[in-house]
């Protein structure tokens, strides 16, 4: 029973009709993407803590953490690349069903397959370009301004995250109806 009259308990795993939205079993790929997303979540928590400490240091003692902007930039970029595959594997991306909401299941599956095929092709190009950019950063010895951190490693994380995202999109292309 809700403590406030007129409000119902919210259960994120229930759909509007009260049915369970979880799949009966989770694939190994989904478990792996969940683990990668969890690592990204820890990065966000770490960046948030660092930001709080830096702001307190800046306004209380006049000494912020050196390179805090760089750390936040790299940490949030790292986290974003960690989240993409999990969001797609669990169908957690924001979708607009303005047109497809009234279409048959077969038509919706066809549209999803086409969308995942286009997404897969785009992600392969992105992985390629991120790898090329990372090699260039490695060869030129590119470093951040304040902390002199090498920047090529973020390209490795980005390529991994995008490749995992592409693999999820590819698996969704091959997915059997109703699975």
C-alpha positions, 0 to 999 in steps of 0.5 A: 500500500502506498503511503500517499493516497492515489499513488501506486507503487512503481515497479520498474520491471512491470509494464503498464498492464502489470506483466513482467517485462524481464526475459526468462533468461539473460544471455551471456552477451547481455550479462557481459554488457551489464558488467561493462555498464557497471564499470562505466557506472563506477566511473561516473560515481568516481567522477562525481566524487572527484568533482565534489572534492574539487569544487569544495577545494576550489571554493573553500581552500582556493586549490582545486584538483589539478586537471579535474576538467580532463579527468571528468572529460575522460571519465564520462567519455569512458562511461558513455562507451561502456553504456551503449551496448547494454542499453541496446541489448536490453532495449533501453534506448529511447524510442519513438513509436509514433508510426510503428506502435500501430504496425503488426509484429512482423512489420515492426521486426522488419523495421528493427532488422533494417534499423539494426543493419544500418546501425551495425554498418555505421558502428563498423565505420565508427570503430574503424575511425576511432582505431585510426584516430587512436593509432595517430594519437599513439604515434604522435604521443598526444597528451592532455594539457594539465596532467600530460596523460596519454590520450590514445587509451581513450580510443581503445576504450571507445573502439571496444565499446563501439565494437561491443555495441556493433556486436549487439546490433549484429546479434539483434539482426540475427535474432529469431522472432519472439526471442 
